[in-house]
């Protein structure tokens, strides 16, 4: 018999992922599993990253600390050994048909018996096979009975026959009310009295018809179709009905304090990262016809705001652009690129050689014969099949094999930037910003992993008045066997300006996304993401200034985009072990430095814990800051600590040592920095020694010491900071 290979979308090998369940250094400890198996049916949804789970639920599960692996239910289902890595299984099928429903149901029962939590959203998905043969009723009943309900059926989509018996508004009306929208009913009769029922319906034309439409049990949870989310097929609007934060946490997280590796926060502050796609670098500006868009951005934005920024260029443009009429004899593109990367807080990045628009079809934006050439009768059909056929722009076709194309667009473009524009050897880039549809083939991600090239783009998260739902936010990243694509945390101005057709001030709307992804739940870091062509018009530059001024007012923690990618990589491999009831061991590579406990009023025991430098309570959650050593033990207590700790900081504070109430540390960061230490003597003066400057600061009534470092930027290097008590107040 031919051996079948099970293919899962999992973490690539180069991250050195270790999957286990026992912490070797602690007896009676165990690994808190973070992986969820997401099942989908490729007969309904062809691509894992385009499924309803990926486009709606994954971002919420990421926020709760979970990593999703996708499995096509039509392929052989994972065996017991592989399933050991998972804490649970999730489905969100689109119909009731499955290729082998009885095999699936038997496998599902087995997973339930092995203790896996199962969450089933909308359709059960396995009532009949693809030849319309009904699934054995006994096995269907067995699955539902495992959840504590009896499947009876009696379906109707007539809202006039459906009555709401009970609803938990907090759980089932998260973003949209159910009023006049109870449009589906099927009877799931409660047989387990311990069920938590959040929505109970009945049919007014059938006696004894109460049904558990949304519920959770010891086994997991179910939400019948139409009650997971609202979706309008005419305008594609969508909103959550269930509260996914509560629903998923209740069913996938263990009881008690649950530590979550957090991607949004550094040293108690929200992360900010900024990156610029190279499009428009060589375009003329309408603001000043003697300037290029890149010059406007450099002088009006980048030199004005001391924010670490990853700025990319399209190398093919610089190789061919000098002959353009508005550039020839007037501008030196190489000199402009060099001046960009001489700014000390600008990180170089590549945006390709010819800016591919469709990576898989090899359609590109820049024609550089013989590498890329105009479409002809032989390859015109490729363009016709793509989303770019209707665009009014010159496009080319890359005729060389895909592997050579990927090498030239990624590896060679990065080498060209490093060899020609980056004078500082410590600033050489290994960063690539995806172009066009930002949907590279898996081979491109594998190539990046092989050459240790960090990459980002895609995702296009937005959350505002028009797209008013967490369902419009993207996951953290896409993983394939051998590579990772990190997604942006917000969309760029091309989307807000309708593909650069106006309104050209549209990018200021990203501020609304920043606000809604911060409150009431900090679910994403802030991400300023735009193109050099924003330097074309007064309105677009004004919008950029508005965005920059907003983020500066927020006291974010600014980092390079490459640093954010490092944090994502570390998030993927962070292991958390429970070593006692309220004690945890966290291991990673030290890039991810925040562990979050939601709905937690407890404190870290600063004496018993190790690798912990401070904490802050925010939005009902406890954010614990780690020292970056790669190993920390966090013990929680109900008693507030009395020892000095770092509450929050907009710059990195490393090697913190407290000797005789004198605080020593090294700080590094960008722009004006602010640190807050807690548990010092109340109403006392402390002497601050930093960068050969001495000054005094007084603590407040709570013993908090707020230190604002000098206005000059602290860039890259670690600088010593000393804090010592001067006198006690009278």
N, C-alpha and C positions, 0 to 999 in steps of 0.2 A: 504494500500500500504506500502511495506517495505521501511523504510527510508534508503537512501544511504549515506554513509560517504565519504566526500571529503578528500582525503589524499594528503597533500602537503609536500615537503621536506622543512621544515622551521626551524627557530631558536628554540633551545630547551628551555623549560620552565625555567630551572634553571638560565638562564641569566636575568630573570626578564624583558623581553622585554616589553616595553610599546609602543603601536601603537596608535597614535592620529594624529590630524591635527591642533590643536590650542595650542599655548603656554599659560598656565594659567596666567602667570605674565605680559604678554605684550598684549595690545590691538592691533588689526589689524595685528597680527603676525600669521604665519602659519608654520607648519612643512614641511621641504623640504623632500619629500618622496625619500627613497633610495632603495626601493625594486622593482624588476622587475620579472614578472611572465614569466618563460621560458617554453614554451609548446613543448612537444615532443610526438612522436607516438611510443608506445611500440611495435607495430607490425613491426617497422623499427629498433628501438634501445631499447633494453630491459632494460638497466640500466641508470638511470638519469645521474650518474657521468661519464658514458662512451659515452654520446651523443656528437655530433659535437659542440654543444653550450658549454658544460662543458669543452671539451678538446681544444677548440680554443678561444672562445669569452669570457668566464667567467673571465679569468685573466685580460683582458682589462677592462671589466666592473667593476671588483674589484678595479682596479687602479683609475677608475673614481668615486669610492665611492659607487658603487651599490652592492647590495646583491641579489642573484638570488634564487628564489623558483621554484622548478621543478614540473610540472603538466603533467601527462599523458592525452593526448587529448581524449583518449578512455574512461576515467572516467568522471563522471558528472563535468561540468565546474563550476568554482566558481561563487557564486551568488554576487549580488551587494554589500552587506555589507562587504564580505571578500575582494572584489576588491578595496575597499577604501584605502587599505594599499599600493597599487601599483601605481607607476608613469607611468608604461608602460608594454608592452607585447612584447615578442620576439619569433619568430619561425625560425627554420632551418630544414624544413622537407626534407626527402630524396626521396620521390616519390609523385605522384599526388593522391594517394589513401588514404581515411580516412573512418573509420567505420561509422560515422554519419556526413557527410560533411555539410549538410544543417543546422543542429542544430549548428554546429561550426560556419558557416558563419553568421547566425543570431546573435549568441552570440558576434561574432567579431564586427559586425555592431553596436551592442548595446554599446560595450566598446568604440568604436570610438565616438559615440554620447555622451558618458559620459566624453569625454576628455582624454582618455588614448592614449598615443603615442604607435604606433605599428610599429615594425621593422620586415620585412619579408625578409629572406635571402634564396636564391636559389629557391626551389620548393614552390609553393603556398600550395600544399599538400591536396587540397580539391576539385579536379575536378571530382572525382567519388568515389563511396563507395566501400567497400571490395567485393561486388558482381559485380563490374564493371558497375554499373548503373551511368550514368552521372548526375552530380549535376545540379539542376535547373539553367538554363542560366541566368534568371533574378536576382537571388540572387548573382550569381558570378559577374555579371555586377555591381550590387549595391556595393559590397565590393570594387572593383577596382575604381569605380567612387568616392568613399569616399577618395581615395588616389589622385584623380585628373587625372586619366588616364582611357582610354577605352580599355578593353581587347578585342583584335581582334584575336590573335593567329598567324596563318601562320608560325608555328614553322619549323625550320630547324637546323640540326647540320652539314650542309655542309659549311665549312669555305670559300669555293670559292664563295658562294652566299652572304656572309656577308661583309658589308663595314662599317668602322667606320666613322661616320659623325662628331662626336665631342667627345673629352675626356678631363676631368680635371685630368691631370697627377698626381697632388698632392693627389687626392682622390682615383683614380682607379688604380694607378700603384705604390702602396706603397712599396711592396717587390719584385715585378716581373712585367716586361713589358708585355703589351698585344700583342706585335708584333707576328704575325703568330699564335696567340692563341685565336682568336675570333671564338670560336667553337660552339656557340649556339645563336639562335635568336628566340624570340617570340615578337609579336608586342603589345606594350603598347602605345597607342596613347595619346599624351598630350591633355587634355581638360581644365586643370587649368593653366593659364598663369603664375601663381606665383611659379610653381614648380622650384626647383633647380635641374637641370639635369646635372649629372656628366659624364654619358656615353650615347651617342646616336648612335644607329646603324640603318642600313637599309638593305633591301634585294635588290640586284641589278637587280633581275628578276621580281620584283613587283613594280608598281608605287605607290607613296604616302605611302611608307612603313616605314617611320622613326619611331623608337621605343625608348622609355625611358628605357634603360637597368638598369641604376642605377640612383636613384633620391631620393629626400626628399621633403616632403610637410608639410602642417599644420597638417596632420593626423599622419605622421610618415615617413617611408622610405621603399624602396624595392631595392633589387639587384637580378636580375634573375640568374638562375643557371649557373655555370662555371665562374661567375665574382665576387663572394665573395672571393674565394680563389683558388689557384692552388693545385691540389692533384693528385699525381701519384700512381695509384693502384698497380704498379709493385714493387716500392721500398719504398712506403709510404711517400715519400717526400711531404712536403706541405709548402706553403707560402701564405701570405695574398695578395690579389689583392686590395681590398678596403683598405683605411686607417682606421682601426677600431677605433683608438683613436678619429679621427675627426668625423667619421660617427656616432659613438654611442653618443659622446658628443653633437653633433648637434641635435640629435633626442631625447635624454633622459634628457639632462640637460636644466635647465631654462635659459632664457636670463640674461646677466649681470654676475657679479662675482659669481662663484659657489664654495662654500667651500666644500672641500673633506677631510674626515678623512684619514690621511696618515699613512701607516704601515711601511714605509721604513726609516723614518727619526726621530731622537731624538735630540733635542737641535741644530737643523740645520745640523747635521751630519748623514751620512748613518749608519744605524744599522748593526752591525755584531753579529751573534750568532753562537755558535759552539757546536756540539754534537757528541758523539762517541757511535756507537752501540757496544755491548759487544762481538760480534763474534771475536774469535781469542785470547781472554784474556789469555787462558791457553795453547795456541800453542807455540811450540818452535820456536826460531828465527834462521834464517840462517845467520844473521849478527854475532851472538855470540851464540854458541851452549850451553853456560851455562846460557843463559837468555831466558825468555819467551817474547813473543811479547808485552805483557802488560808492562813488565819492560822496554823494549826499548822505548815504547811510553811515559811512565812516565818520564824517565830520559832524553831522547833526544828531546822530544817535550814539554810535559806539564810543566816541571820544567824550561825549557828554555824560553818559551813564556808566559808572564803574561797576559793571555786572559781568561776571564770567560768561563768555559767549562762544559757542562753537560755530564758526562761520565756514561755509564750504564754497568751493568754486567748481565750475565745469571746465576741465582742463582743455577740452577741444575748442572751447570759445576763445581761450587765451592764445591757443596755437594759431587760430585762423582769423581772429577778430581784428587784428591790427590793420587789415586791408579794408575794413568797412569805412565808408566815406566820412562818417562823423568821428572816426577815430584816427584814421591814417594821417600821420604828420602832426597830430594834435595831442594824442594821448599815448602813454606807454603803459599798456595793460600789465606787464610784468612788474613795473614799479608800483602800480596801485595795489597789486596783490601782495607785494612785499611790505608795503606800508601797512596793510591790513594786519598782517601777522607780526608786525613789530609792536603792535599795541600789546602791552604785557598781560592783559587778561583776555586775549582772544586766542582760542584754540583752533588750529587748522582742521579742516575736514574736506573730504572729496564728495562731489555730487555727480561723479561719473565723468566719462570722456565725451560722450555725445548725448547724455541725458536720455536714456531709454524711456519711452512712454509705456510700452507694453513689453515687459521683460521676457515673457514666454513666447510671444510672437515676433520678437526682435524688431519692433517698430521703435524708431528713435526720433528725437526732436532736431538733431543737427546732422546735416549731410556733409560728410568728409570723405569723398571718394579716395581710394576704392573701398575703404572700410564700410562706409554707409553711403547709399546712393538713392536716387529718386525711385519711386515705385514705377514699375512697368507692367506690361500685360501679363508677365509671368507670375508676378507676386501681388498684383493688385487685390486679389481675392483675400489676402491676409489682412489688408487694411479694411476691406469691406466688412469683415467679420468682427472687427474690433469696435470698441466704444469711441475710438478717435476718428472714425470715418467722416463724421459730420463737422469736425473742427476745421476752421478756416486758417490753416497753417501749413507750411511746408514740412513734410515728414519724410523720413528716409527708412530704408530697410537695411538691416545689418545682415550681410550675406555669409559671413564666416560662421563656422560651427559654434554652437552655444558655449562650449568650454573655453574656447579662445576669446569669444565675446566677453564672457564674465571676467576673464583674467585682465583683459584690456580696460574694461569699464571700472573695475574695482582695484585690482592690484597695481596695474601700471599707472592709473590716475593718481593713486596715493603716492607712489614712488615719485611721480613727476612733481607733485606739490612739495614733497620733502626735499627734493634735490634742487629745486629752482626758486622756492619762495620762502623757505623757513631757514633763517640764519641761525637761530638758537637750537642747538642740537638737543636740548632738553624738551623742546616743544614739537618734536617730530610727531606726525599724526598717525594714528591707526584707527581712524574713525571714518565711516562711510554713511552718508545720508541717502536713503533710497529715493529714487526718482519716479516720475510718471505715476503709474497706478500703484506704486509701492507694494507690488505683489511679486517679489522675486521668486524664481523657482527654488526648490529645496536645494539644488546643487549650488546655488549662490550662497545660501546660508552655510552650507558645509564648507565652501571655499573660505568664507570669512572666518569660520571656526579654525580651520587648518592654519591660516595665517594670523590668527589672533587679532582679527580686525573687528572692532566693535561696530554695531550698526543699529540704525533707528529710522523710523518713519512708518507711516501707516497708522490706522486706528481712528484718527480724526474725531476724538471725543468732543462732544458739545452738549451743553446743558443750559438752556436759556428759556425765554418765554415761548419761543416757537417750538423748540424741541425740549419739552418740559418733562423730562423723565430721566432717571438713572439708567434707563434702558438704552440711551443714546451714548453711553460711555463705553469705551473699548476695554478689553482685557489688558493686562500688563504686557504680554508678549505672546508670540507664537513660537512653539517649539516643534522641531522635527528631529528625526534620528540623525543627529550630527550637527545641528545648528540652531540658532535662536535669532528671531527678529523681535527687537524691542519696539513697542508702539509708543507714539507720542502721547502726552497727557492732555493735549488740547489741539484743536484743529487750527489751520493757518488762515491767512487773510485771503487766499485764493477762493476759499469756500465762502467766507463772509462777503466777498465782493462779486459773487456769482461768476467765478472763473475770470476775474479781472475785467468785468464789464460794468462794475459799479453796483452800489454806491462805494466810492473809493475810501470813504471813512469807515467802512463796514467792520474793520478789524477791532474797533473799540468795543464791539459787542462781546469779545472774548472775556472781558472783565466780568460779565455776568456768569460765564462758565467758571471763572476763578472763584467767584463768590458762592455759587451753588455747589461746587465741589469741595468747599471748605465748611459750609454750615447748612444744615445742622450736623452733617457728618463730614469729616475730612477724609475724602475717599481718593483724591488725586493730589500729587504735587502741582504747583503752578508751573506752566510751561509757555514761555513766549516763543512762538514759532512762526517765522515769516520768510519772505524772499527779498532779494536785493531790489526787485522791481518796485517795492514799496517806496523807493526813493524817487519814483517818477512824478508824483503829484503832491501838491500841498496837502490835500485832504488825507492821503495815505500816511504821509510823514506826521501830520497832526494826530492821526489815530495812534500811531506808534508812540508818540510822546505821551499821549493820554494813558496808554497801557503801561509804559515804563514808569510814569509818575505814580500810577496806582500801586504797582508792585513795590516800589520803594517805600511807600507809605505803610506797607504791611509788615515790615520787619521779618521778611522771609530769610531763609538760609540759602544763599546763592551758591550753586556749584556748576561745574562744567557738565555738559551733556554726557561726556565719556564717564564721568563720575557717577551719574545717575545710572548709566548702563551697568557699571560695576556693582552698584547696589542691587539692581535687578538680578544680575547673575548670582549674587550672594543670597538674595531672597530665595532663589530656586534651590539652593543647596543647604540652607539653614536647617539644622536638626534641633529639635526641642525634646528633651527628656523630662518626664515627671520623676523627680527623685524623692519626693515626699508629698504630702497632701497639698501644701502650698509652696513647694520648692521645685525649681526647674533648672536644668542645665541647658545652656544654649551654645551651640558650636557652629561656626562658619569661618569665613576668611577675614572677618573684621571690617568689611566694607559696609554691610548693613549694621547699623548701630542703635536701632530703636526696637524695643519689644513693647507691644501694646496689650493691655488687659482691658477689655470692654466691660462696661457696667461694673466698674471696680472702684470702691472707696478705700481699699487697703493701701499700704505703703510698702516699699521695699525695705527690708531689714538691712540697713546700711552696714551694720556691724557683722552680720552673719553672711551677707552676700559678698560676692567677689566679681571683679570686672564691671562693677556698676559705679558710675560717676554722678548720677543724679536722676531726677524724675520730675514730672509735672502732671497734675490732674487737669484734664481738658475735655469738655463735652461728655462728662461722665466716664471717661476712660482714663486709665493710668498709663502714661508713656514713660518707659524706663530707658535712660540713656546708658549705653555700654561704652567701654573704654577702647574698643577696637582691637583687642588682643586676639579675638577669634574664639574665646571661651569665657563664658560668664555663668555664674550661679546666682539666681534670683530667688530670694526667699521673701514671701509676703507676710505681713503682720498687720494687725488692726491698730497698732500703736505708731504714731508719727515719730520719725527719727529726731534725735537731738543733735546729731553730728552735722557738720557743715557739708553741704552738697551743692552741685551745680543745678540750678533750676532750669535755665534756658540760655541760649547763646546764638547769635547770628554769625559767629565764626567758630571754627574748630578749636577746642580746648583739649590739648593732649598732655599726657604725663602729669596729671594733677597730683600734687603731693601736699599734704597738710601737716605741718610740723609746728607744734606749739602755737596753734591757731594762725600760723602764717601760711598763706596759700601760694604755692608755686605752680606754674603751668606754662605751656607753650601754646601760643595762639597763631592761627593762620586763617586767611580768608580774603575777602574782597570788599573794598569800600569801608565806610564807617561801621564799626562793630559794637555790639552791646552784649554784655554778659550779666546774668543775675545769679549771685550765690545766696543761698538761704541758710538760716540757723546761725547767723553771726550775732554778736551782742547788739541789742536794740539801741537805737539813738546814739551810736558811737561812730567816731570818725575812723576811717581806714586810709592808710597811705597806699597809693597806687604807683608802682614803678614800672614804666613801660617805654621802650624805645628811648631810653636816656631822659625820660620826662618823669618828674615827680608831681603828683597832685593828690588832693584829698577828696574823699567821698564819704557821706554819712549814711548809715543804715536807716531803714524806716521802722515803724512801730512793730513790725513783724520780724525784724532782724534780717530783712532782705537787703543785699548790697547790689545796687545797679551801677555797672561800670560802663561808661561810654568811652571807647578808645579814641585817640586823635582822629581828626577828619581825614588825614592822608590814607590812601588805600593800603591795606595789608595784603600783599600779593604773594601767594604761593609759599614764601619762606616762613618757617616757624620762628616766632619772636617770643622771648621770655616775658612773662608777666608775674609780678610779685605783689601780693596784697597782705598788708600787715596792720594790725590794730594800733591806733595812735593813743587814744585815751578813752576813759569811760565818762559818759555824760554825768552831769550833776543833777 
